[in-house]
Amino acid sequence: MAQQHASFADRARTSRPRIRRITVADLRDALARGTDDFMAMPSHAIFLCLIFPIVGLLLGGLTLGYSVLPLFYPLATGFALVGPLAGIGLYELSRRREQGLEVSATHAFEVTHSPSRAAIATLGVLLMAIFLLWLAVAKAIYQSLFGPEAPASVTAFLHEVLTTPTGWKLMILGNGIGLLFAILVLATSVVSFPMLIDRKVDALTAVQTSVRAVIANPVTMAVWGLIVAALLAIGSLPLFVGLAVIMPVLGHATWHLYRKTVAF
């Protein structure tokens, strides 16, 4: 790993990263390349190991009552907030494959030896904090509208949310605030984590580059955000199992999106 990143110090001295203009066609190509990476380096087992404990906790919570029901949707949408961190090993795999280096599942964990690991950890903590804040806000919104009592049943919960004015207010308010969280994460992380894998830079530089990329490509990045949200929603059904494929594909695709967007 030391040899593979031997040029980090030299590359860190390069000038400020240049941001390219990208189009929807670039997004399609990034997704195609991400799918190709996943087919060549299947990593679904890793994500199943992450997803099944979450599903187990939710199902376990349901056996004790229905208090976790209001968190199903926030948790599903919240995967978009931690996705950039969850995909950190996938960026390394895509980087290695792009450079023609040896690739195996174990190489996904070699990011722990990256010269930028401190910056990666810093941004990782930030994303987890945003994710937990989102869950807390979502719960607070629900309780402010429906009270602290747990839903009586799944049917009663769905009826309240989907067919009552209060439920409609919950969906509008929750999705609106959730969108703000998603925009914040997209702007700060869409290329920052792949950049930390590729270059020896500090967290602030990576975040600034990510924000610049979004500002330079507002429409295309908005489309990317919608694509990510739609695929994660599809992958969340049933019981998040589909995320074992969706998240690796998106992770690999994010690397290729970074390569298309940032130039040194």
C-alpha positions in Angstrom: 0.0 0.0 0.0 2.9 2.3 0.8 4.2 1.9 -2.8 0.8 2.3 -4.3 0.5 5.7 -2.6 4.1 6.7 -2.9 3.2 9.5 -5.1 0.7 11.1 -2.7 3.2 13.7 -1.4 4.1 14.8 -5.0 0.4 14.9 -6.1 -0.5 16.9 -3.0 1.7 19.7 -4.2 -0.2 20.1 -7.4 -2.3 23.2 -8.0 -5.9 23.7 -6.9 -8.1 21.0 -8.4 -9.9 22.1 -11.6 -13.6 21.4 -11.8 -15.0 20.1 -15.1 -18.5 20.7 -16.4 -20.4 17.4 -16.7 -23.7 16.3 -18.2 -26.3 13.7 -17.7 -24.5 11.6 -20.2 -21.6 11.5 -17.8 -23.9 10.3 -15.1 -25.1 7.4 -17.2 -21.5 6.5 -18.1 -20.5 6.7 -14.4 -23.3 4.3 -13.5 -22.4 2.0 -16.3 -18.8 1.9 -15.2 -19.9 1.5 -11.6 -22.0 -1.5 -12.6 -19.1 -3.0 -14.5 -16.8 -2.6 -11.4 -19.4 -4.3 -9.3 -19.7 -7.2 -11.7 -16.0 -7.6 -11.8 -15.6 -7.1 -8.0 -18.8 -8.3 -6.3 -19.0 -6.8 -2.8 -22.6 -7.4 -1.9 -21.6 -9.7 1.0 -20.0 -6.8 2.8 -23.1 -4.8 2.6 -25.3 -7.7 3.6 -23.2 -7.9 6.8 -24.0 -4.2 7.4 -27.7 -4.3 6.4 -28.9 -7.5 8.2 -28.1 -6.2 11.7 -30.1 -3.1 11.0 -33.0 -5.1 9.7 -32.7 -7.4 12.7 -32.9 -4.5 15.1 -35.9 -3.1 13.4 -37.7 -6.4 13.3 -36.7 -6.9 17.0 -38.2 -3.5 17.8 -41.4 -4.5 16.1 -41.8 -7.5 18.4 -41.7 -5.2 21.4 -44.1 -2.7 19.9 -44.6 -0.3 17.0 -42.5 2.6 18.3 -39.9 2.0 15.6 -42.4 2.3 12.8 -42.0 6.1 12.3 -38.3 5.5 11.8 -38.6 3.1 8.9 -38.8 5.8 6.2 -36.2 8.2 7.8 -33.8 5.3 8.1 -34.3 4.2 4.5 -33.8 7.7 3.2 -30.9 8.2 5.7 -28.8 5.7 3.8 -28.2 8.5 1.3 -26.6 10.5 4.1 -24.1 7.8 5.1 -23.6 6.3 1.6 -20.4 8.3 0.8 -18.8 6.9 4.0 -20.1 3.4 3.4 -18.6 3.4 -0.1 -15.1 4.4 1.0 -13.6 0.9 0.4 -15.3 0.8 -3.0 -13.6 3.9 -4.2 -10.3 2.2 -3.4 -11.3 -0.9 -5.4 -12.3 1.2 -8.4 -9.1 3.2 -8.1 -7.0 0.1 -8.1 -8.9 -1.5 -11.0 -8.6 1.7 -13.0 -4.9 1.7 -12.6 -4.6 -2.0 -13.5 -3.5 -3.0 -10.0 -4.3 -6.3 -8.2 -7.8 -6.2 -6.8 -9.4 -8.4 -4.1 -12.0 -7.8 -1.4 -9.3 -7.3 1.2 -8.0 -4.2 -0.6 -11.2 -2.4 0.3 -9.9 -2.3 3.9 -6.5 -0.9 3.0 -7.9 2.6 3.1 -7.1 2.4 6.8 -3.5 2.9 5.8 -4.2 5.9 3.5 -2.2 9.1 4.2 -5.6 10.8 4.3 -7.1 8.5 6.9 -7.4 11.3 9.5 -9.3 13.5 7.1 -11.5 10.5 6.1 -12.3 9.8 9.8 -13.1 13.5 10.3 -15.6 13.5 7.4 -17.0 10.2 8.5 -17.8 11.4 12.0 -19.4 14.5 10.4 -21.7 12.3 8.2 -22.7 10.1 11.0 -23.5 13.1 13.1 -25.7 14.4 10.3 -27.4 11.0 9.9 -28.2 10.8 13.7 -29.4 14.4 13.7 -31.7 13.5 10.8 -33.2 10.6 12.7 -33.7 12.8 15.7 -35.4 15.5 13.7 -37.6 13.0 11.9 -38.7 11.5 15.2 -39.4 15.0 16.6 -41.5 16.0 13.6 -43.6 12.8 13.9 -44.1 13.3 17.6 -45.0 16.9 17.2 -47.8 15.9 14.8 -49.0 12.6 16.2 -47.8 12.7 19.8 -45.3 10.5 21.7 -47.6 7.4 21.6 -46.5 4.5 19.4 -48.8 3.6 16.4 -51.4 0.9 17.3 -50.4 -1.2 14.3 -48.8 -1.1 10.9 -52.2 -0.7 9.3 -53.1 2.2 11.7 -49.8 3.8 11.0 -50.1 3.7 7.3 -53.7 5.0 7.5 -52.7 7.9 9.6 -49.8 8.9 7.3 -51.3 8.3 3.9 -55.0 9.3 4.3 -55.2 12.1 6.9 -54.3 15.8 6.6 -51.9 15.4 9.5 -50.2 12.6 7.7 -49.9 14.6 4.5 -48.4 17.4 6.6 -45.9 14.9 8.0 -44.9 13.8 4.5 -44.5 17.4 3.2 -42.6 18.6 6.2 -40.5 15.5 6.6 -39.5 15.3 2.9 -38.8 19.0 2.8 -36.4 18.9 5.8 -34.9 15.7 4.6 -34.2 17.3 1.2 -32.2 20.0 3.0 -30.1 17.3 4.8 -29.6 15.5 1.5 -28.4 18.7 -0.3 -26.0 19.4 2.6 -24.5 15.9 2.3 -24.4 16.0 -1.5 -22.6 19.3 -1.6 -20.0 18.3 1.0 -19.3 14.7 0.1 -20.1 14.0 -3.6 -16.4 14.1 -4.5 -14.7 14.7 -1.2 -14.3 11.0 -0.1 -13.0 9.8 -3.5 -10.6 12.7 -3.5 -9.3 11.7 -0.1 -8.6 8.2 -1.5 -7.0 9.6 -4.6 -4.9 12.5 -3.1 -3.3 13.5 0.2 -5.4 16.5 1.1 -7.0 17.7 4.3 -10.7 17.4 5.0 -11.4 21.1 4.4 -9.8 21.1 0.9 -11.8 18.0 0.0 -15.1 19.5 1.1 -14.4 22.8 -0.6 -13.6 20.9 -3.9 -16.9 19.0 -3.5 -18.9 22.2 -3.0 -17.2 23.8 -6.0 -18.1 20.8 -8.1 -21.8 21.1 -7.1 -21.8 24.9 -7.8 -20.2 24.4 -11.2 -22.7 21.6 -12.1 -25.9 22.4 -10.2 -28.4 20.7 -12.6 -26.3 17.6 -13.2 -25.6 17.2 -9.5 -29.2 17.6 -8.7 -30.0 14.9 -11.2 -27.4 12.7 -9.6 -29.0 13.3 -6.2 -32.3 12.2 -7.6 -30.8 9.1 -9.2 -29.2 8.1 -5.9 -32.4 8.8 -3.9 -34.5 6.8 -6.4 -32.1 3.8 -6.4 -31.8 3.7 -2.7 -35.6 3.8 -2.3 -35.9 0.9 -4.7 -33.1 -1.0 -2.9 -34.8 -0.4 0.5 -37.6 -2.7 -0.5 -38.0 -5.2 0.8 -36.3 -4.7 4.2 -33.3 -3.0 2.7 -31.9 -6.2 1.1 -31.7 -4.6 -2.3 -29.1 -2.2 -0.9 -26.6 -5.0 -1.0 -26.4 -4.4 -4.7 -27.5 -0.8 -5.1 -25.0 0.6 -2.6 -21.9 -1.0 -4.2 -22.9 0.1 -7.7 -23.5 3.6 -6.5 -20.2 3.5 -4.6 -18.2 2.5 -7.7 -20.1 5.0 -9.8 -19.3 7.8 -7.4 -15.6 7.1 -8.0 -16.0 7.5 -11.7 -18.2 10.6 -11.2 -15.3 12.1 -9.2 -12.8 11.2 -12.0 -15.0 12.9 -14.5 -15.6 16.0 -12.4 -12.2 16.8 -10.7 -9.0 17.4 -12.7 -5.5 18.0 -11.3 
